[in-house]
């Protein structure tokens, strides 16, 4: 049976126990999935990862060629970079 890849989206509710592998794990995005979600090129995420100091959302290096981003880390990173124009003035 061929393997089909599913695209994940930012969860709107906490993950159910069947979605987790331990308490510290949540839905994850590949570099390509996160780039599409953020509207940037995948090379931008790679550049952010290799910058010193690193920029962009936290990531997990599963192997030398496999990087994933936890959805909860991406949500937190986005929240930390949110600018409210009413408060910025």
N, CA, C and O atoms as a GROMACS GRO file, in nm:
protein
  356
    1UNK      N    1   0.085  -0.117   0.000
    1UNK     CA    2   0.000   0.000   0.000
    1UNK      C    3   0.090   0.123   0.000
    1UNK      O    4   0.181   0.131   0.083
    2UNK      N    5   0.068   0.221  -0.090
    2UNK     CA    6   0.152   0.340  -0.094
    2UNK      C    7   0.126   0.430   0.025
    2UNK      O    8   0.014   0.439   0.075
    3UNK      N    9   0.232   0.495   0.069
    3UNK     CA   10   0.222   0.588   0.181
    3UNK      C   11   0.172   0.722   0.130
    3UNK      O   12   0.225   0.775   0.032
    4UNK      N   13   0.072   0.778   0.196
    4UNK     CA   14   0.024   0.911   0.158
    4UNK      C   15   0.063   1.009   0.266
    4UNK      O   16   0.050   0.980   0.385
    5UNK      N   17   0.112   1.124   0.225
    5UNK     CA   18   0.156   1.228   0.319
    5UNK      C   19   0.040   1.323   0.344
    5UNK      O   20  -0.026   1.368   0.250
    6UNK      N   21   0.017   1.353   0.469
    6UNK     CA   22  -0.088   1.448   0.503
    6UNK      C   23  -0.023   1.577   0.550
    6UNK      O   24   0.082   1.575   0.614
    7UNK      N   25  -0.087   1.688   0.518
    7UNK     CA   26  -0.038   1.818   0.561
    7UNK      C   27  -0.103   1.853   0.693
    7UNK      O   28  -0.224   1.837   0.710
    8UNK      N   29  -0.023   1.900   0.786
    8UNK     CA   30  -0.076   1.939   0.916
    8UNK      C   31  -0.099   2.089   0.918
    8UNK      O   32  -0.037   2.163   0.842
    9UNK      N   33  -0.186   2.132   1.005
    9UNK     CA   34  -0.215   2.273   1.024
    9UNK      C   35  -0.199   2.305   1.171
    9UNK      O   36  -0.198   2.215   1.255
   10UNK      N   37  -0.185   2.433   1.203
   10UNK     CA   38  -0.174   2.471   1.344
   10UNK      C   39  -0.297   2.420   1.417
   10UNK      O   40  -0.410   2.450   1.377
   11UNK      N   41  -0.278   2.345   1.524
   11UNK     CA   42  -0.394   2.292   1.596
   11UNK      C   43  -0.471   2.402   1.666
   11UNK      O   44  -0.412   2.496   1.720
   12UNK      N   45  -0.604   2.390   1.665
   12UNK     CA   46  -0.687   2.488   1.735
   12UNK      C   47  -0.722   2.439   1.874
   12UNK      O   48  -0.769   2.516   1.957
   13UNK      N   49  -0.699   2.312   1.900
   13UNK     CA   50  -0.726   2.254   2.032
   13UNK      C   51  -0.604   2.173   2.073
   13UNK      O   52  -0.524   2.133   1.987
   14UNK      N   53  -0.588   2.148   2.202
   14UNK     CA   54  -0.475   2.066   2.246
   14UNK      C   55  -0.479   1.929   2.179
   14UNK      O   56  -0.587   1.877   2.151
   15UNK      N   57  -0.363   1.870   2.152
   15UNK     CA   58  -0.362   1.740   2.089
   15UNK      C   59  -0.423   1.634   2.179
   15UNK      O   60  -0.413   1.641   2.301
   16UNK      N   61  -0.487   1.537   2.117
   16UNK     CA   62  -0.543   1.426   2.192
   16UNK      C   63  -0.431   1.328   2.222
   16UNK      O   64  -0.326   1.333   2.158
   17UNK      N   65  -0.450   1.238   2.320
   17UNK     CA   66  -0.344   1.142   2.351
   17UNK      C   67  -0.298   1.061   2.231
   17UNK      O   68  -0.181   1.022   2.224
   18UNK      N   69  -0.386   1.034   2.134
   18UNK     CA   70  -0.346   0.957   2.018
   18UNK      C   71  -0.254   1.037   1.926
   18UNK      O   72  -0.186   0.978   1.841
   19UNK      N   73  -0.249   1.170   1.941
   19UNK     CA   74  -0.163   1.253   1.858
   19UNK      C   75  -0.026   1.275   1.921
   19UNK      O   76   0.062   1.332   1.856
   20UNK      N   77  -0.005   1.232   2.043
   20UNK     CA   78   0.120   1.260   2.110
   20UNK      C   79   0.204   1.135   2.130
   20UNK      O   80   0.152   1.023   2.135
   21UNK      N   81   0.332   1.156   2.142
   21UNK     CA   82   0.426   1.049   2.179
   21UNK      C   83   0.497   1.103   2.301
   21UNK      O   84   0.612   1.146   2.291
   22UNK      N   85   0.432   1.100   2.413
   22UNK     CA   86   0.487   1.160   2.533
   22UNK      C   87   0.436   1.302   2.549
   22UNK      O   88   0.377   1.357   2.456
   23UNK      N   89   0.458   1.360   2.665
   23UNK     CA   90   0.403   1.491   2.696
   23UNK      C   91   0.468   1.604   2.617
   23UNK      O   92   0.403   1.705   2.592
   24UNK      N   93   0.594   1.589   2.576
   24UNK     CA   94   0.666   1.700   2.512
   24UNK      C   95   0.647   1.706   2.361
   24UNK      O   96   0.701   1.795   2.297
   25UNK      N   97   0.571   1.614   2.303
   25UNK     CA   98   0.558   1.607   2.158
   25UNK      C   99   0.422   1.655   2.113
   25UNK      O  100   0.320   1.620   2.172
   26UNK      N  101   0.420   1.736   2.007
   26UNK     CA  102   0.295   1.781   1.947
   26UNK      C  103   0.308   1.767   1.796
   26UNK      O  104   0.405   1.711   1.745
   27UNK      N  105   0.209   1.817   1.726
   27UNK     CA  106   0.215   1.815   1.580
   27UNK      C  107   0.340   1.888   1.533
   27UNK      O  108   0.381   1.988   1.594
   28UNK      N  109   0.400   1.840   1.426
   28UNK     CA  110   0.522   1.900   1.374
   28UNK      C  111   0.507   1.935   1.227
   28UNK      O  112   0.427   1.875   1.155
   29UNK      N  113   0.585   2.034   1.184
   29UNK     CA  114   0.589   2.077   1.045
   29UNK      C  115   0.727   2.048   0.988
   29UNK      O  116   0.828   2.062   1.057
   30UNK      N  117   0.730   2.010   0.863
   30UNK     CA  118   0.857   2.003   0.792
   30UNK      C  119   0.897   2.145   0.752
   30UNK      O  120   0.817   2.238   0.766
   31UNK      N  121   1.018   2.161   0.704
   31UNK     CA  122   1.062   2.293   0.658
   31UNK      C  123   0.971   2.344   0.548
   31UNK      O  124   0.933   2.461   0.548
   32UNK      N  125   0.936   2.258   0.453
   32UNK     CA  126   0.850   2.299   0.342
   32UNK      C  127   0.710   2.336   0.390
   32UNK      O  128   0.653   2.435   0.344
   33UNK      N  129   0.655   2.259   0.483
   33UNK     CA  130   0.521   2.289   0.535
   33UNK      C  131   0.520   2.422   0.609
   33UNK      O  132   0.428   2.502   0.591
   34UNK      N  133   0.621   2.446   0.692
   34UNK     CA  134   0.624   2.571   0.768
   34UNK      C  135   0.649   2.690   0.676
   34UNK      O  136   0.590   2.796   0.696
   35UNK      N  137   0.733   2.673   0.576
   35UNK     CA  138   0.757   2.782   0.480
   35UNK      C  139   0.627   2.820   0.411
   35UNK      O  140   0.597   2.939   0.395
   36UNK      N  141   0.550   2.721   0.370
   36UNK     CA  142   0.421   2.747   0.305
   36UNK      C  143   0.326   2.818   0.401
   36UNK      O  144   0.256   2.911   0.362
   37UNK      N  145   0.323   2.775   0.526
   37UNK     CA  146   0.236   2.834   0.627
   37UNK      C  147   0.272   2.980   0.654
   37UNK      O  148   0.184   3.064   0.667
   38UNK      N  149   0.402   3.010   0.662
   38UNK     CA  150   0.448   3.145   0.692
   38UNK      C  151   0.455   3.234   0.568
   38UNK      O  152   0.470   3.356   0.580
   39UNK      N  153   0.445   3.175   0.450
   39UNK     CA  154   0.453   3.253   0.328
   39UNK      C  155   0.594   3.297   0.294
   39UNK      O  156   0.614   3.403   0.235
   40UNK      N  157   0.692   3.215   0.332
   40UNK     CA  158   0.832   3.243   0.299
   40UNK      C  159   0.889   3.123   0.224
   40UNK      O  160   0.827   3.016   0.221
   41UNK      N  161   1.004   3.141   0.163
   41UNK     CA  162   1.070   3.032   0.094
   41UNK      C  163   1.138   2.940   0.195
   41UNK      O  164   1.180   2.985   0.301
   42UNK      N  165   1.148   2.812   0.162
   42UNK     CA  166   1.216   2.717   0.252
   42UNK      C  167   1.360   2.759   0.277
   42UNK      O  168   1.414   2.732   0.384
   43UNK      N  169   1.424   2.824   0.180
   43UNK     CA  170   1.562   2.869   0.200
   43UNK      C  171   1.571   2.975   0.309
   43UNK      O  172   1.675   2.989   0.374
   44UNK      N  173   1.463   3.051   0.330
   44UNK     CA  174   1.462   3.150   0.438
   44UNK      C  175   1.469   3.080   0.572
   44UNK      O  176   1.544   3.124   0.660
   45UNK      N  177   1.394   2.972   0.590
   45UNK     CA  178   1.400   2.896   0.716
   45UNK      C  179   1.539   2.836   0.736
   45UNK      O  180   1.591   2.837   0.847
   46UNK      N  181   1.599   2.784   0.629
   46UNK     CA  182   1.734   2.729   0.641
   46UNK      C  183   1.834   2.838   0.679
   46UNK      O  184   1.922   2.815   0.761
   47UNK      N  185   1.820   2.956   0.621
   47UNK     CA  186   1.909   3.067   0.654
   47UNK      C  187   1.890   3.108   0.800
   47UNK      O  188   1.988   3.135   0.870
   48UNK      N  189   1.765   3.113   0.848
   48UNK     CA  190   1.739   3.147   0.988
   48UNK      C  191   1.804   3.046   1.081
   48UNK      O  192   1.860   3.082   1.185
   49UNK      N  193   1.796   2.916   1.045
   49UNK     CA  194   1.854   2.811   1.131
   49UNK      C  195   2.005   2.822   1.141
   49UNK      O  196   2.062   2.796   1.247
   50UNK      N  197   2.071   2.861   1.031
   50UNK     CA  198   2.217   2.862   1.030
   50UNK      C  199   2.276   2.997   1.070
   50UNK      O  200   2.398   3.010   1.081
   51UNK      N  201   2.192   3.098   1.091
   51UNK     CA  202   2.241   3.229   1.135
   51UNK      C  203   2.300   3.216   1.275
   51UNK      O  204   2.260   3.129   1.352
   52UNK      N  205   2.394   3.301   1.307
   52UNK     CA  206   2.453   3.304   1.441
   52UNK      C  207   2.430   3.440   1.501
   52UNK      O  208   2.487   3.538   1.453
   53UNK      N  209   2.348   3.451   1.605
   53UNK     CA  210   2.270   3.345   1.668
   53UNK      C  211   2.154   3.302   1.579
   53UNK      O  212   2.110   3.378   1.493
   54UNK      N  213   2.104   3.179   1.601
   54UNK     CA  214   1.992   3.131   1.520
   54UNK      C  215   1.871   3.224   1.530
   54UNK      O  216   1.846   3.284   1.634
   55UNK      N  217   1.799   3.235   1.421
   55UNK     CA  218   1.677   3.315   1.416
   55UNK      C  219   1.561   3.221   1.385
   55UNK      O  220   1.581   3.101   1.365
   56UNK      N  221   1.442   3.275   1.380
   56UNK     CA  222   1.326   3.194   1.345
   56UNK      C  223   1.279   3.110   1.461
   56UNK      O  224   1.333   3.117   1.571
   57UNK      N  225   1.176   3.029   1.436
   57UNK     CA  226   1.120   2.946   1.543
   57UNK      C  227   1.216   2.834   1.582
   57UNK      O  228   1.298   2.791   1.502
   58UNK      N  229   1.204   2.786   1.707
   58UNK     CA  230   1.285   2.672   1.750
   58UNK      C  231   1.260   2.551   1.659
   58UNK      O  232   1.150   2.534   1.606
   59UNK      N  233   1.361   2.469   1.642
   59UNK     CA  234   1.349   2.352   1.556
   59UNK      C  235   1.412   2.231   1.623
   59UNK      O  236   1.487   2.244   1.720
   60UNK      N  237   1.380   2.114   1.570
   60UNK     CA  238   1.436   1.988   1.618
   60UNK      C  239   1.508   1.922   1.502
   60UNK      O  240   1.450   1.905   1.395
   61UNK      N  241   1.634   1.885   1.523
   61UNK     CA  242   1.712   1.816   1.420
   61UNK      C  243   1.701   1.666   1.449
   61UNK      O  244   1.768   1.614   1.538
   62UNK      N  245   1.616   1.599   1.372
   62UNK     CA  246   1.597   1.455   1.391
   62UNK      C  247   1.714   1.375   1.334
   62UNK      O  248   1.747   1.268   1.385
   63UNK      N  249   1.775   1.427   1.230
   63UNK     CA  250   1.892   1.366   1.167
   63UNK      C  251   1.963   1.478   1.091
   63UNK      O  252   1.911   1.589   1.084
   64UNK      N  253   2.079   1.451   1.034
   64UNK     CA  254   2.148   1.558   0.961
   64UNK      C  255   2.064   1.620   0.848
   64UNK      O  256   2.086   1.735   0.810
   65UNK      N  257   1.968   1.544   0.795
   65UNK     CA  258   1.888   1.595   0.683
   65UNK      C  259   1.740   1.614   0.716
   65UNK      O  260   1.661   1.647   0.628
   66UNK      N  261   1.701   1.593   0.840
   66UNK     CA  262   1.559   1.600   0.876
   66UNK      C  263   1.539   1.698   0.991
   66UNK      O  264   1.585   1.674   1.103
   67UNK      N  265   1.471   1.810   0.961
   67UNK     CA  266   1.440   1.915   1.058
   67UNK      C  267   1.289   1.924   1.071
   67UNK      O  268   1.219   1.919   0.970
   68UNK      N  269   1.239   1.937   1.193
   68UNK     CA  270   1.096   1.959   1.213
   68UNK      C  271   1.078   2.074   1.312
   68UNK      O  272   1.167   2.106   1.391
   69UNK      N  273   0.961   2.134   1.305
   69UNK     CA  274   0.924   2.244   1.392
   69UNK      C  275   0.796   2.204   1.464
   69UNK      O  276   0.697   2.170   1.400
   70UNK      N  277   0.798   2.206   1.597
   70UNK     CA  278   0.677   2.174   1.673
   70UNK      C  279   0.576   2.287   1.658
   70UNK      O  280   0.613   2.404   1.665
   71UNK      N  281   0.449   2.252   1.638
   71UNK     CA  282   0.344   2.352   1.620
   71UNK      C  283   0.336   2.446   1.739
   71UNK      O  284   0.316   2.566   1.721
   72UNK      N  285   0.352   2.394   1.860
   72UNK     CA  286   0.343   2.480   1.979
   72UNK      C  287   0.459   2.580   1.982
   72UNK      O  288   0.441   2.693   2.026
   73UNK      N  289   0.579   2.540   1.936
   73UNK     CA  290   0.692   2.632   1.931
   73UNK      C  291   0.669   2.742   1.827
   73UNK      O  292   0.703   2.858   1.849
   74UNK      N  293   0.610   2.704   1.713
   74UNK     CA  294   0.581   2.801   1.608
   74UNK      C  295   0.479   2.902   1.658
   74UNK      O  296   0.494   3.022   1.637
   75UNK      N  297   0.374   2.853   1.724
   75UNK     CA  298   0.272   2.944   1.778
   75UNK      C  299   0.333   3.041   1.878
   75UNK      O  300   0.302   3.160   1.875
   76UNK      N  301   0.420   2.993   1.966
   76UNK     CA  302   0.484   3.078   2.065
   76UNK      C  303   0.575   3.181   1.998
   76UNK      O  304   0.575   3.298   2.036
   77UNK      N  305   0.652   3.137   1.900
   77UNK     CA  306   0.741   3.227   1.827
   77UNK      C  307   0.661   3.338   1.758
   77UNK      O  308   0.700   3.455   1.761
   78UNK      N  309   0.551   3.300   1.695
   78UNK     CA  310   0.466   3.400   1.629
   78UNK      C  311   0.408   3.498   1.731
   78UNK      O  312   0.404   3.618   1.706
   79UNK      N  313   0.364   3.447   1.846
   79UNK     CA  314   0.308   3.534   1.950
   79UNK      C  315   0.415   3.632   2.000
   79UNK      O  316   0.385   3.749   2.026
   80UNK      N  317   0.538   3.585   2.015
   80UNK     CA  318   0.647   3.671   2.063
   80UNK      C  319   0.685   3.778   1.961
   80UNK      O  320   0.742   3.881   1.999
   81UNK      N  321   0.655   3.756   1.834
   81UNK     CA  322   0.690   3.852   1.729
   81UNK      C  323   0.571   3.937   1.686
   81UNK      O  324   0.581   4.013   1.589
   82UNK      N  325   0.462   3.924   1.755
   82UNK     CA  326   0.342   4.002   1.722
   82UNK      C  327   0.362   4.146   1.767
   82UNK      O  328   0.406   4.173   1.878
   83UNK      N  329   0.329   4.238   1.678
   83UNK     CA  330   0.338   4.381   1.709
   83UNK      C  331   0.199   4.441   1.696
   83UNK      O  332   0.137   4.432   1.590
   84UNK      N  333   0.151   4.501   1.802
   84UNK     CA  334   0.022   4.569   1.802
   84UNK      C  335   0.048   4.715   1.767
   84UNK      O  336   0.109   4.787   1.846
   85UNK      N  337   0.004   4.761   1.650
   85UNK     CA  338   0.032   4.899   1.609
   85UNK      C  339  -0.018   5.003   1.710
   85UNK      O  340   0.043   5.109   1.724
   86UNK      N  341  -0.126   4.974   1.779
   86UNK     CA  342  -0.178   5.069   1.877
   86UNK      C  343  -0.082   5.086   1.994
   86UNK      O  344  -0.073   5.194   2.052
   87UNK      N  345  -0.010   4.980   2.029
   87UNK     CA  346   0.083   4.986   2.141
   87UNK      C  347   0.223   5.028   2.097
   87UNK      O  348   0.304   5.073   2.179
   88UNK      N  349   0.253   5.012   1.968
   88UNK     CA  350   0.387   5.042   1.918
   88UNK      C  351   0.411   5.192   1.902
   88UNK      O  352   0.526   5.236   1.895
   89UNK      N  353   0.304   5.270   1.896
   89UNK     CA  354   0.319   5.415   1.873
   89UNK      C  355   0.368   5.487   1.996
   89UNK      O  356   0.386   5.609   1.994
   0.00000   0.00000   0.00000
